[in-house]
């Protein structure tokens, strides 16, 4: 590693030019080829997917793919069937029907739409059928600009559900927070800008790579937001660790080249180790088996790889160019006067981190249960977490989608826009009687408002009905109804008839995705826990250190999941995030939090314990090793964590429920992981365990490869020496 660092310092102009050419080249590719982001249609094998397969059979697999939206209006005075309202709305619907991509408009004033007027006669809706690839902008423009008297109009439904746009502005807020924290730590403009520049360049390159890669693999547009969030956080943190170590080397009297080389050979190794861990955790999301999640994980993994590369090459070149300017003016003055700190890595007593280490070690048996109590309280809401889709009823009050949900549910019931499609087949012979009997059984189920007449295929072997529930898509009652239909009503109708029926629809699909996720999430969690144990065992040749590390990683993950459950499901503060009221947690969120928090908590564990292990190797004193580890790394871990919290939290107020939930979950998890778990619980536990921390079986010693996370050992001075403190 030191050889690479010295080469980058010596050939810094070449390195800087190489990164510049990389950015320009990738930018040219994106400008020429554009992007091809799309949402994966991949779904696990489930009841709903089988229902859609039968629907495709019924239509013969041909015809133009369409999607449906609804335009709803409410008469503030009188009836929607009055001549004036009919005239105004009729003209508006005619204009909608002329827009590109519109296949047909079913008006409530036509015979086909006679049932689209509420019983109260003050609300009605029209159905708009569009080609699935149509741009709804024209229709929305007509509706948004409509001038109606004594009529409130809104629209919604599948055709008007927009994917969240990539965030803009959140990154800037996160960068400002990071710059302030770095200035407080380094007291140097140059040193403060280095992590930011390194992180930004790494993220820019990675995002351009992701944009180019969208032509090759299926990536959702949200992947850009996720990648930038992840890249900025880890990129700044990785650079921070290396810059901090370089400054220590300079203050110890090393030359610029030697200080950079030693920093990359020590902190740089930890960066590589931590980065690889994050990449493996993100790539491991593939085991969940959902295309959208796989793409988001891969995009974030590419970003982490680019930020690691920038920290190991671009950063040394920049530091070689700046030289001692990475120190504050006071430190440069001390260096000019010949005042140095001694050997790099020497323990410096004093300071807040040292005081905290002494406090934790003074009463570890008290600190451990208190820290665990904090973690348990914050993680407790996860026991009630529901995974599913949020519907328009939980959107921010005042939004168009929320107005649509309120208007239609008040007039037609909460389940108006939540139809369940039941598709059935009789493979052996046509059976209209079996279809009719199934429809009758479902109509009698509590929670079902209505069941449409059976629609059968030409050969009579496939039939479908639409079930309108009394509850909205996100309500627990809808999930219970789906379970009752699948577990009781349909099996009883199938008995002895040869009938095979499956429940589909948006709510059913969401529930199937949630069930698939919850079924595979324990496997994913188990895989990364074992991975964390093995990686730490290889790094520190210990049994208890990796065991405690892996288990503590899981506690931090549970805290993150508990936070999103409290805020976004219970609704404790969700309005402040501009995402609306409480709703089930979107299935993407838990998986992303599990993977990312695991990787980030492994980062802090590696940086903390590597310094402890280095001291243990030289002194054999566990208590001292723990104290030195916290003292030497506490300040930089705290600063790095606060930077991450600032970056993640800045994404929480963008008004996108998924991104906001991930931002809040990561911010809370990182905050607790750094301050409660890494700097409190872990040191207390390791103090209690004593030298047993470093025990490792002989048979494991023989088969474990040797990996020097701490880099080349340095000569250690007498522990009583107290050099100048880094300011």
C-alpha positions as CSV (number, residue, x, y, z in Angstrom):
1,X,0.0,0.0,0.0
2,X,2.8,2.4,0.8
3,X,4.3,1.8,-2.7
4,X,1.1,2.9,-4.3
5,X,0.9,6.0,-2.1
6,X,4.4,7.0,-2.8
7,X,3.9,6.6,-6.6
8,X,0.7,8.8,-6.4
9,X,2.6,11.5,-4.5
10,X,5.5,11.4,-6.9
11,X,3.3,11.3,-10.0
12,X,0.5,13.5,-8.6
13,X,-0.1,15.5,-11.8
14,X,-0.5,12.2,-13.7
15,X,-3.0,10.9,-11.1
16,X,-5.0,14.2,-11.1
17,X,-5.0,14.2,-14.9
18,X,-6.2,10.6,-15.0
19,X,-9.1,11.3,-12.8
20,X,-10.0,14.4,-14.8
21,X,-9.9,12.4,-18.0
22,X,-12.1,9.7,-16.4
23,X,-14.8,12.2,-15.5
24,X,-14.7,13.9,-18.9
25,X,-14.8,10.5,-20.8
26,X,-17.7,9.1,-18.8
27,X,-19.6,12.4,-19.0
28,X,-19.2,12.3,-22.8
29,X,-20.6,8.8,-22.9
30,X,-23.6,9.8,-20.8
31,X,-24.3,12.9,-23.0
32,X,-24.1,10.8,-26.2
33,X,-26.0,7.7,-25.0
34,X,-28.2,9.1,-22.3
35,X,-29.6,6.9,-19.5
36,X,-31.9,3.9,-19.6
37,X,-33.3,3.7,-16.0
38,X,-36.3,1.5,-15.6
39,X,-38.2,-0.3,-12.9
40,X,-37.7,-4.1,-12.8
41,X,-40.9,-6.0,-13.4
42,X,-39.4,-9.1,-11.9
43,X,-41.6,-10.6,-9.2
44,X,-41.2,-13.7,-7.1
45,X,-43.3,-16.8,-7.8
46,X,-46.5,-16.0,-5.9
47,X,-50.3,-16.1,-5.9
48,X,-50.5,-12.7,-7.5
49,X,-48.1,-13.6,-10.3
50,X,-50.2,-16.7,-11.1
51,X,-53.3,-14.5,-11.1
52,X,-51.7,-12.2,-13.7
53,X,-50.6,-15.1,-15.7
54,X,-54.2,-16.3,-15.9
55,X,-55.3,-12.8,-16.9
56,X,-52.8,-12.8,-19.7
57,X,-54.2,-16.2,-20.9
58,X,-57.7,-14.8,-20.8
59,X,-56.7,-11.9,-23.1
60,X,-54.8,-14.3,-25.3
61,X,-51.6,-12.5,-24.6
62,X,-52.3,-10.0,-27.5
63,X,-53.6,-6.5,-27.7
64,X,-52.1,-3.3,-26.6
65,X,-50.9,-2.9,-23.1
66,X,-52.8,-0.3,-21.2
67,X,-53.0,1.4,-17.8
68,X,-56.0,3.1,-16.2
69,X,-56.3,6.3,-14.3
70,X,-59.3,8.1,-12.8
71,X,-60.5,11.7,-12.8
72,X,-62.8,12.5,-9.9
73,X,-64.9,15.6,-9.2
74,X,-67.1,16.8,-6.4
75,X,-69.9,19.4,-6.7
76,X,-69.6,21.9,-3.9
77,X,-73.2,22.9,-4.5
78,X,-75.9,20.8,-6.0
79,X,-75.4,17.5,-7.9
80,X,-72.7,16.3,-10.3
81,X,-75.6,15.3,-12.6
82,X,-76.8,18.9,-13.1
83,X,-76.8,20.2,-16.7
84,X,-74.1,22.8,-15.9
85,X,-71.7,20.2,-14.3
86,X,-72.3,17.8,-17.1
87,X,-71.6,20.4,-19.7
88,X,-68.3,21.6,-18.1
89,X,-67.0,18.1,-17.3
90,X,-68.1,16.7,-20.7
91,X,-66.0,19.3,-22.5
92,X,-63.1,18.6,-20.2
93,X,-63.3,14.8,-20.8
94,X,-63.5,15.4,-24.6
95,X,-60.2,17.4,-24.3
96,X,-58.6,14.6,-22.3
97,X,-59.6,12.1,-24.9
98,X,-57.8,14.0,-27.6
99,X,-54.4,13.8,-25.8
100,X,-51.7,11.5,-27.2
101,X,-51.7,8.0,-25.7
102,X,-55.3,8.1,-24.5
103,X,-57.2,5.0,-25.7
104,X,-60.6,5.8,-24.3
105,X,-62.4,7.8,-21.6
106,X,-65.4,6.2,-19.8
107,X,-67.7,9.0,-18.6
108,X,-70.2,8.6,-15.7
109,X,-72.6,10.3,-18.0
110,X,-72.5,7.4,-20.5
111,X,-74.3,4.1,-20.2
112,X,-71.1,2.3,-19.7
113,X,-70.2,4.5,-16.7
114,X,-73.5,4.8,-15.1
115,X,-72.2,3.2,-11.8
116,X,-69.5,5.9,-11.5
117,X,-71.7,8.3,-9.8
118,X,-71.8,8.2,-5.9
119,X,-75.0,7.4,-4.2
120,X,-75.0,10.9,-2.7
121,X,-74.9,12.3,-6.3
122,X,-72.3,14.9,-5.3
123,X,-69.2,13.0,-6.5
124,X,-68.4,11.1,-9.7
125,X,-65.4,9.8,-11.6
126,X,-64.3,9.0,-15.2
127,X,-61.9,6.2,-16.2
128,X,-59.1,7.1,-18.5
129,X,-57.5,4.2,-20.4
130,X,-54.0,5.0,-21.7
131,X,-51.3,3.1,-23.5
132,X,-48.9,1.8,-20.9
133,X,-46.0,3.7,-22.6
134,X,-48.0,6.9,-22.9
135,X,-46.7,10.2,-21.5
136,X,-49.5,11.4,-19.1
137,X,-48.1,14.9,-19.1
138,X,-50.6,16.1,-21.7
139,X,-53.6,14.8,-19.7
140,X,-52.3,16.2,-16.4
141,X,-51.8,19.6,-18.0
142,X,-55.4,19.7,-19.3
143,X,-56.7,18.7,-15.8
144,X,-54.4,21.1,-13.9
145,X,-55.4,24.0,-16.0
146,X,-59.2,23.3,-16.0
147,X,-61.4,26.3,-15.0
148,X,-64.5,24.9,-13.3
149,X,-67.3,26.6,-11.4
150,X,-68.5,25.1,-8.1
151,X,-66.6,21.8,-8.9
152,X,-63.5,20.4,-7.2
153,X,-61.5,18.2,-9.5
154,X,-58.6,15.8,-8.9
155,X,-57.1,12.7,-10.4
156,X,-55.3,9.5,-9.4
157,X,-54.9,5.8,-10.0
158,X,-52.2,3.7,-11.5
159,X,-51.7,5.8,-14.7
160,X,-51.0,8.9,-12.6
161,X,-48.7,7.2,-10.1
162,X,-45.3,8.7,-10.7
163,X,-42.0,7.1,-9.7
164,X,-40.1,9.4,-7.3
165,X,-37.6,11.7,-9.0
166,X,-34.0,11.6,-8.0
167,X,-33.4,14.1,-5.2
168,X,-31.8,17.5,-5.7
169,X,-30.4,19.7,-3.0
170,X,-30.1,17.1,-0.2
171,X,-26.5,16.5,-1.2
172,X,-25.6,20.1,-0.8
173,X,-26.9,20.3,2.7
174,X,-25.0,17.2,3.7
175,X,-21.8,18.7,2.2
176,X,-22.2,21.9,4.2
177,X,-22.7,19.9,7.4
178,X,-19.6,17.8,6.6
179,X,-17.5,20.9,5.9
180,X,-18.4,22.5,9.2
181,X,-17.6,19.4,11.1
182,X,-14.3,19.0,9.3
183,X,-13.3,22.6,10.0
184,X,-14.0,22.1,13.7
185,X,-11.8,19.0,13.7
186,X,-8.9,20.1,11.5
187,X,-8.8,23.9,11.9
188,X,-7.5,24.0,8.3
189,X,-9.4,24.9,5.1
190,X,-7.2,22.7,3.0
191,X,-7.5,19.7,5.2
192,X,-11.3,20.2,5.5
193,X,-11.8,20.4,1.7
194,X,-9.7,17.2,1.0
195,X,-12.3,14.7,2.2
196,X,-15.1,16.6,0.4
197,X,-13.2,16.8,-2.9
198,X,-12.3,13.1,-2.7
199,X,-15.8,12.0,-1.8
200,X,-17.4,14.2,-4.5
201,X,-15.1,13.1,-7.3
202,X,-15.6,9.4,-6.3
203,X,-19.4,9.9,-6.3
204,X,-19.4,11.8,-9.7
205,X,-17.4,9.0,-11.4
206,X,-19.5,6.3,-9.8
207,X,-22.8,8.0,-10.8
208,X,-21.6,8.4,-14.4
209,X,-20.7,4.7,-14.4
210,X,-24.1,3.8,-13.0
211,X,-25.8,6.0,-15.8
212,X,-23.7,4.2,-18.4
213,X,-24.5,0.8,-16.8
214,X,-28.2,1.5,-16.9
215,X,-28.0,0.4,-20.6
216,X,-26.6,-3.0,-19.5
217,X,-28.5,-3.9,-16.3
218,X,-31.9,-3.0,-15.0
219,X,-31.6,0.0,-12.7
220,X,-34.3,2.1,-11.1
221,X,-33.8,5.9,-11.2
222,X,-33.9,5.8,-7.4
223,X,-30.5,4.0,-7.6
224,X,-28.9,7.4,-8.4
225,X,-30.1,8.9,-5.1
226,X,-29.2,5.8,-3.1
227,X,-25.7,5.7,-4.7
228,X,-25.0,9.4,-4.1
229,X,-26.2,9.1,-0.5
230,X,-24.0,6.1,0.2
231,X,-21.0,7.4,-1.7
232,X,-20.9,10.8,-0.1
233,X,-21.1,9.4,3.4
234,X,-18.4,6.7,3.0
235,X,-16.3,8.7,0.6
236,X,-15.9,11.6,3.0
237,X,-15.4,9.2,6.0
238,X,-12.7,7.1,4.3
239,X,-10.8,10.2,3.2
240,X,-11.1,11.7,6.7
241,X,-9.4,8.7,8.3
242,X,-6.4,8.9,5.9
243,X,-6.1,12.7,6.1
244,X,-6.2,12.5,9.9
245,X,-3.4,9.9,9.9
246,X,-1.3,11.9,7.5
247,X,-1.5,15.0,9.7
248,X,-0.3,12.9,12.6
249,X,2.7,11.8,10.6
250,X,3.5,15.4,9.6
251,X,3.3,16.5,13.2
252,X,5.6,13.6,14.2
253,X,8.3,15.0,11.9
254,X,7.8,12.8,8.8
255,X,8.2,14.2,5.3
256,X,5.1,14.6,3.2
257,X,5.8,11.5,1.2
258,X,6.5,9.4,4.3
259,X,3.4,10.7,6.2
260,X,1.1,10.0,3.2
261,X,2.7,6.5,2.7
262,X,2.3,5.6,6.3
263,X,-1.3,6.8,6.4
264,X,-2.3,4.8,3.4
265,X,-0.3,1.8,4.7
266,X,-2.3,1.9,8.0
267,X,-5.6,3.8,7.7
268,X,-5.7,3.0,3.9
269,X,-5.6,-0.7,4.7
270,X,-8.6,-0.3,7.0
271,X,-10.4,1.7,4.3
272,X,-9.9,-1.2,1.8
273,X,-11.0,-3.8,4.3
274,X,-14.0,-1.7,5.4
275,X,-14.9,-0.8,1.8
276,X,-14.8,-4.5,0.6
277,X,-17.0,-5.4,3.5
278,X,-19.6,-2.8,2.5
279,X,-19.4,-3.9,-1.2
280,X,-19.9,-7.5,-0.3
281,X,-22.9,-6.6,1.9
282,X,-24.5,-4.5,-0.8
283,X,-23.8,-7.1,-3.5
284,X,-25.3,-9.8,-1.2
285,X,-28.7,-8.1,-1.5
286,X,-29.0,-10.3,-4.6
287,X,-30.0,-13.2,-2.3
288,X,-33.3,-11.5,-1.7
289,X,-34.1,-12.1,-5.3
290,X,-35.8,-8.8,-6.2
291,X,-34.6,-7.0,-9.3
292,X,-35.1,-3.4,-8.0
293,X,-33.2,-4.1,-4.8
294,X,-30.4,-5.9,-6.6
295,X,-29.9,-2.9,-8.9
296,X,-29.9,-0.5,-6.1
297,X,-27.4,-2.6,-4.1
298,X,-25.1,-2.9,-7.2
299,X,-25.2,0.8,-7.9
300,X,-24.3,1.6,-4.3
301,X,-21.5,-1.0,-4.4
302,X,-20.0,0.6,-7.5
303,X,-20.1,4.0,-5.7
304,X,-18.3,2.6,-2.6
305,X,-15.7,1.0,-4.9
306,X,-15.0,4.3,-6.6
307,X,-14.7,6.2,-3.3
308,X,-12.2,3.7,-2.0
309,X,-10.2,4.0,-5.2
310,X,-10.3,7.8,-4.9
311,X,-9.2,7.6,-1.3
312,X,-6.2,5.5,-2.2
313,X,-5.1,7.4,-5.3
314,X,-6.6,10.8,-5.8
315,X,-6.3,11.7,-2.1
316,X,-2.5,10.9,-1.8
317,X,-1.9,13.0,-5.0
318,X,-3.9,15.9,-3.6
319,X,-2.0,15.7,-0.2
320,X,1.3,15.5,-2.1
321,X,0.4,18.7,-3.9
322,X,-0.7,20.6,-0.8
323,X,2.1,19.3,1.5
324,X,2.1,20.8,5.0
325,X,-0.9,23.0,4.1
326,X,-3.1,20.2,5.5
327,X,-2.0,21.4,8.9
328,X,-3.4,24.4,10.7
329,X,-1.4,27.6,10.9
330,X,-0.5,26.9,14.5
331,X,0.6,23.4,13.7
332,X,2.7,24.6,10.8
333,X,4.3,27.2,13.1
334,X,5.1,24.5,15.7
335,X,6.6,22.3,13.0
336,X,8.8,25.2,11.8
337,X,10.0,25.6,15.3
338,X,11.0,22.0,15.5
339,X,8.2,20.9,17.9
340,X,7.1,17.4,16.9
341,X,4.9,14.8,18.5
342,X,7.2,11.7,18.3
343,X,6.4,8.4,16.8
344,X,3.2,8.0,14.8
345,X,0.6,6.0,16.6
346,X,1.9,6.7,20.1
347,X,-0.8,7.0,22.6
348,X,-1.5,10.6,23.7
349,X,-3.3,10.8,27.1
350,X,-5.8,13.6,27.7
351,X,-8.8,15.0,25.8
352,X,-12.5,14.2,25.7
353,X,-12.0,10.7,24.1
354,X,-9.5,9.7,26.8
355,X,-11.8,10.9,29.6
356,X,-14.7,9.0,28.0
357,X,-12.5,5.8,27.8
358,X,-11.6,6.1,31.5
359,X,-15.2,6.6,32.5
360,X,-16.3,3.5,30.5
361,X,-13.6,1.4,32.1
362,X,-14.2,2.7,35.6
363,X,-17.6,0.9,35.8
364,X,-18.0,-1.4,32.8
365,X,-20.5,-3.6,34.5
366,X,-22.8,-0.6,34.8
367,X,-22.1,0.8,31.4
368,X,-22.9,-2.4,29.5
369,X,-26.6,-2.8,30.7
370,X,-27.2,1.0,30.3
371,X,-26.0,0.9,26.7
372,X,-28.0,-2.2,26.0
373,X,-31.1,-0.6,27.5
374,X,-30.8,2.4,25.1
375,X,-30.4,0.0,22.1
376,X,-33.4,-2.1,23.2
377,X,-35.7,0.9,23.7
378,X,-34.8,2.3,20.3
379,X,-35.1,-1.0,18.5
380,X,-38.4,-2.1,20.2
381,X,-40.7,-0.6,17.5
382,X,-39.3,-3.1,15.0
383,X,-41.4,-5.8,16.7
384,X,-44.5,-4.2,15.2
385,X,-43.1,-3.4,11.7
386,X,-45.4,-4.0,8.8
387,X,-43.9,-4.3,5.3
388,X,-46.0,-3.2,2.4
389,X,-47.0,-0.3,0.1
390,X,-48.2,3.1,1.3
391,X,-51.3,4.3,-0.6
392,X,-52.4,7.8,-1.5
393,X,-54.4,8.1,1.8
394,X,-51.0,8.5,3.7
395,X,-49.6,11.1,1.2
396,X,-49.0,14.6,2.5
397,X,-52.2,16.5,3.2
398,X,-52.8,19.0,0.5
399,X,-51.1,17.0,-2.2
400,X,-53.1,16.1,-5.3
401,X,-52.9,12.4,-4.6
402,X,-54.2,12.8,-1.0
403,X,-57.1,15.0,-2.2
404,X,-57.9,12.3,-4.7
405,X,-57.9,9.6,-1.9
406,X,-60.0,11.7,0.4
407,X,-62.6,12.6,-2.3
408,X,-63.0,9.1,-3.6
409,X,-63.0,7.2,-0.3
410,X,-65.6,9.6,1.2
411,X,-67.9,9.0,-1.8
412,X,-67.2,5.4,-2.8
413,X,-65.6,3.8,0.3
414,X,-62.0,3.3,1.4
415,X,-61.5,0.3,-0.9
416,X,-62.6,2.2,-4.0
417,X,-59.1,2.3,-5.5
418,X,-58.0,-1.0,-4.1
419,X,-59.6,-3.7,-6.2
420,X,-58.6,-7.3,-5.7
421,X,-58.6,-9.4,-8.9
422,X,-59.4,-13.0,-8.5
423,X,-58.5,-15.2,-11.5
424,X,-59.5,-18.8,-11.7
425,X,-59.2,-21.7,-14.1
426,X,-60.8,-25.1,-14.6
427,X,-58.1,-26.9,-16.7
428,X,-60.2,-30.0,-17.3
429,X,-63.5,-28.5,-18.6
430,X,-65.3,-25.2,-18.7
431,X,-67.3,-24.6,-15.5
432,X,-69.4,-21.4,-15.2
433,X,-71.1,-22.8,-12.2
434,X,-67.7,-23.2,-10.3
435,X,-66.8,-19.6,-11.2
436,X,-70.3,-18.3,-10.0
437,X,-70.1,-20.3,-6.8
438,X,-66.6,-18.9,-6.0
439,X,-67.9,-15.3,-6.6
440,X,-70.9,-15.9,-4.3
441,X,-68.7,-17.2,-1.5
442,X,-66.4,-14.2,-1.7
443,X,-69.4,-11.7,-1.8
444,X,-70.5,-13.2,1.6
445,X,-67.1,-12.6,3.3
446,X,-67.0,-9.8,5.9
447,X,-64.9,-6.8,4.6
448,X,-66.1,-7.3,1.0
449,X,-68.2,-4.4,-0.4
450,X,-69.0,-5.9,-3.8
451,X,-68.0,-8.6,-6.3
452,X,-68.4,-8.0,-10.0
453,X,-70.0,-10.6,-12.3
454,X,-67.8,-13.3,-13.6
455,X,-65.9,-12.5,-16.8
456,X,-64.9,-15.7,-18.7
457,X,-62.5,-16.5,-21.5
458,X,-63.8,-17.6,-24.9
459,X,-63.2,-21.3,-24.1
460,X,-64.7,-20.9,-20.7
461,X,-61.7,-22.3,-18.8
462,X,-60.6,-19.0,-17.3
463,X,-62.7,-16.6,-15.3
464,X,-62.1,-13.4,-13.4
465,X,-64.0,-11.3,-10.8
466,X,-63.1,-8.0,-9.2
467,X,-63.5,-7.9,-5.4
468,X,-63.9,-4.4,-3.8
469,X,-62.8,-4.5,-0.2
470,X,-64.0,-2.1,2.5
471,X,-60.5,-1.0,3.4
472,X,-57.7,0.8,1.7
473,X,-54.6,-1.0,0.2
474,X,-52.3,-0.2,3.2
475,X,-54.8,-1.2,5.9
476,X,-54.2,-4.2,8.0
477,X,-57.8,-5.3,7.4
478,X,-57.0,-5.7,3.6
479,X,-54.1,-8.0,4.4
480,X,-56.4,-10.0,6.7
481,X,-59.0,-10.2,3.9
482,X,-56.5,-11.5,1.4
483,X,-55.3,-14.1,3.9
484,X,-58.9,-15.2,4.5
485,X,-59.7,-15.5,0.8
486,X,-56.5,-17.4,0.1
487,X,-56.6,-19.6,3.2
488,X,-60.3,-20.3,3.7
489,X,-62.7,-19.2,1.0
490,X,-60.9,-20.2,-2.2
491,X,-59.7,-23.7,-0.9
492,X,-63.3,-24.5,0.1
493,X,-64.5,-23.5,-3.3
494,X,-61.8,-25.5,-5.0
495,X,-62.6,-28.7,-3.1
496,X,-63.7,-31.4,-5.6
497,X,-64.3,-29.0,-8.5
498,X,-60.9,-28.9,-10.2
499,X,-61.0,-25.1,-9.8
500,X,-57.7,-23.3,-9.2
501,X,-58.1,-19.6,-8.1
502,X,-55.5,-17.0,-7.2
503,X,-55.8,-13.5,-5.7
504,X,-54.1,-10.6,-7.5
505,X,-54.3,-6.8,-7.5
506,X,-52.0,-4.1,-6.1
507,X,-52.5,-4.9,-2.4
508,X,-52.1,-8.7,-3.0
509,X,-48.9,-8.1,-5.0
510,X,-47.5,-5.9,-2.3
511,X,-48.3,-8.5,0.3
512,X,-46.6,-11.2,-1.8
513,X,-43.5,-9.0,-2.1
514,X,-43.5,-8.4,1.6
515,X,-43.9,-12.1,2.4
516,X,-41.1,-12.9,0.0
517,X,-38.9,-10.3,1.6
518,X,-39.6,-11.3,5.2
519,X,-39.0,-14.9,4.2
520,X,-35.5,-14.1,2.8
521,X,-34.4,-11.3,5.1
522,X,-33.4,-13.7,7.9
523,X,-31.2,-15.5,5.4
524,X,-29.6,-12.3,4.3
525,X,-29.1,-11.1,7.9
526,X,-27.6,-14.5,8.8
527,X,-25.2,-14.4,5.8
528,X,-23.9,-11.0,6.5
529,X,-23.6,-11.8,10.3
530,X,-21.4,-14.8,9.5
531,X,-19.5,-12.8,6.9
532,X,-18.8,-10.1,9.5
533,X,-17.6,-12.7,12.0
534,X,-15.3,-14.3,9.5
535,X,-13.8,-11.0,8.2
536,X,-13.1,-9.8,11.7
537,X,-11.6,-13.2,12.7
538,X,-9.2,-12.9,9.7
539,X,-8.4,-9.3,10.5
540,X,-7.7,-9.7,14.3
541,X,-7.2,-13.5,14.8
542,X,-9.7,-13.6,17.7
543,X,-12.9,-15.4,18.5
544,X,-14.6,-13.0,20.9
545,X,-13.8,-9.8,19.1
546,X,-15.6,-10.8,15.8
547,X,-18.4,-12.5,17.8
548,X,-19.1,-9.3,19.7
549,X,-18.7,-7.2,16.6
550,X,-21.1,-9.3,14.5
551,X,-23.8,-9.3,17.3
552,X,-23.4,-5.6,17.8
553,X,-23.8,-5.0,14.1
554,X,-27.2,-6.7,14.3
555,X,-28.2,-4.4,17.3
556,X,-27.4,-1.3,15.2
557,X,-29.5,-2.7,12.3
558,X,-32.4,-3.3,14.6
559,X,-32.1,0.3,15.9
560,X,-32.3,1.6,12.3
561,X,-35.4,-0.6,11.6
562,X,-37.0,0.5,14.9
563,X,-36.5,4.2,13.9
564,X,-38.2,3.9,10.6
565,X,-41.0,1.9,12.1
566,X,-41.6,4.6,14.7
567,X,-41.4,7.5,12.3
568,X,-42.9,6.2,9.0
569,X,-45.3,3.5,10.2
570,X,-46.4,4.9,13.6
571,X,-46.2,8.4,12.1
572,X,-44.2,9.9,14.9
573,X,-42.8,12.9,13.0
574,X,-43.4,11.7,9.4
575,X,-45.3,15.0,8.6
576,X,-42.1,16.9,9.4
577,X,-40.4,14.9,6.7
578,X,-43.0,16.0,4.2
579,X,-44.0,12.4,3.4
580,X,-47.4,12.3,4.9
581,X,-48.9,10.1,7.7
582,X,-48.0,6.7,9.0
583,X,-48.1,3.7,6.6
584,X,-46.5,0.3,6.1
585,X,-42.7,0.3,5.4
586,X,-41.9,-0.2,1.7
587,X,-40.2,-3.5,1.2
588,X,-37.1,-1.8,-0.3
589,X,-36.3,0.0,2.9
590,X,-35.5,-2.8,5.4
591,X,-33.2,-4.6,3.0
592,X,-31.2,-1.5,2.1
593,X,-30.9,-0.6,5.8
594,X,-29.7,-4.1,6.7
595,X,-27.0,-4.1,4.1
596,X,-25.8,-0.5,4.5
597,X,-25.8,-0.4,8.3
598,X,-23.9,-3.7,8.4
599,X,-21.2,-2.3,6.2
600,X,-21.0,1.0,8.0
601,X,-20.9,-0.5,11.5
602,X,-18.2,-2.8,10.3
603,X,-16.2,0.3,9.2
604,X,-16.2,1.7,12.7
605,X,-15.5,-1.7,14.3
606,X,-12.5,-2.2,12.1
607,X,-11.1,1.3,12.7
608,X,-11.6,1.0,16.5
609,X,-10.4,-2.5,17.1
610,X,-7.5,-2.3,14.7
611,X,-6.0,0.4,16.9
612,X,-6.8,-1.7,20.0
613,X,-5.2,-4.8,18.4
614,X,-2.1,-2.7,17.4
615,X,-1.7,-1.7,21.1
616,X,-2.4,-5.2,22.4
617,X,0.3,-6.6,20.0
618,X,2.9,-4.2,21.4
619,X,2.0,-4.2,25.1
620,X,-0.1,-7.3,25.9
621,X,-2.2,-5.1,28.2
622,X,-5.9,-5.4,27.3
623,X,-7.1,-2.6,29.5
624,X,-4.5,-0.3,28.0
625,X,-5.3,-1.5,24.5
626,X,-9.0,-0.7,24.9
627,X,-8.3,2.7,26.4
628,X,-5.8,3.6,23.7
629,X,-8.1,2.4,21.0
630,X,-10.9,4.7,22.2
631,X,-8.6,7.6,22.8
632,X,-6.8,7.4,19.5
633,X,-9.9,6.8,17.3
634,X,-12.8,8.2,19.3
635,X,-12.5,11.8,18.0
636,X,-12.3,10.7,14.4
637,X,-15.0,8.1,14.7
638,X,-17.3,10.6,16.3
639,X,-16.6,13.2,13.6
640,X,-17.0,10.6,10.8
641,X,-20.3,9.5,12.3
642,X,-21.6,13.0,12.6
643,X,-20.7,13.6,8.9
644,X,-22.6,10.5,7.9
645,X,-25.6,11.5,10.1
646,X,-25.5,14.9,8.4
647,X,-25.4,13.4,4.9
648,X,-28.1,10.8,5.6
649,X,-30.4,13.2,7.4
650,X,-30.2,15.8,4.6
651,X,-31.9,13.2,2.4
652,X,-34.7,12.8,4.9
653,X,-36.5,16.0,4.0
654,X,-36.8,15.6,0.2
655,X,-40.4,14.5,0.3
656,X,-39.7,11.0,-1.1
657,X,-41.0,8.4,1.3
658,X,-38.6,5.6,0.4
659,X,-35.5,7.8,0.3
660,X,-36.6,9.7,3.4
661,X,-37.1,6.4,5.3
662,X,-33.7,5.1,4.3
663,X,-32.1,8.4,5.3
664,X,-33.7,8.5,8.7
665,X,-33.0,4.8,9.4
666,X,-29.3,5.2,8.4
667,X,-28.8,8.4,10.3
668,X,-30.2,7.0,13.6
669,X,-28.4,3.7,13.2
670,X,-25.1,5.4,12.5
671,X,-25.5,7.8,15.4
672,X,-26.3,5.0,17.9
673,X,-23.7,2.6,16.4
674,X,-20.9,5.1,16.8
675,X,-21.7,6.7,20.1
676,X,-23.6,4.0,22.0
677,X,-22.3,0.8,20.5
678,X,-18.7,1.4,19.2
679,X,-17.5,4.0,21.7
680,X,-19.5,2.8,24.8
681,X,-20.8,-0.8,24.6
682,X,-17.8,-2.4,22.8
683,X,-15.1,-0.8,25.1
684,X,-17.1,-1.8,28.2
685,X,-17.6,-5.4,27.0
686,X,-13.9,-5.7,26.0
687,X,-12.8,-4.4,29.4
688,X,-15.0,-6.9,31.1
689,X,-13.7,-9.8,28.9
690,X,-10.1,-8.9,29.5
691,X,-7.3,-10.8,27.7
692,X,-10.0,-13.4,26.6
693,X,-10.8,-10.9,23.8
694,X,-7.6,-12.0,22.0
695,X,-7.9,-15.7,22.5
696,X,-7.8,-17.7,19.3
697,X,-7.7,-21.6,18.9
698,X,-4.5,-23.1,17.7
699,X,-6.2,-25.0,14.9
700,X,-7.8,-21.7,13.7
701,X,-4.4,-20.0,13.8
702,X,-3.1,-22.5,11.3
703,X,-5.9,-22.1,8.7
704,X,-6.5,-18.3,9.0
705,X,-4.7,-16.2,6.4
706,X,-2.6,-13.3,7.8
707,X,-4.0,-9.9,7.0
708,X,-2.3,-6.9,8.4
709,X,-5.0,-4.3,8.8
710,X,-2.7,-2.1,10.9
711,X,0.0,-2.0,8.3
712,X,3.7,-2.0,8.9
713,X,4.5,-2.1,12.6
714,X,6.1,1.1,14.0
715,X,8.5,1.4,16.9
716,X,6.7,2.4,20.1
717,X,8.1,4.9,22.5
718,X,7.7,4.8,26.3
719,X,4.0,5.2,27.2
720,X,4.6,8.0,29.6
721,X,5.8,10.5,27.0
722,X,3.2,13.2,26.4
723,X,3.7,15.0,23.1
724,X,1.9,18.0,21.6
725,X,-1.8,17.4,21.0
726,X,-3.2,17.7,17.5
727,X,-5.4,20.8,17.5
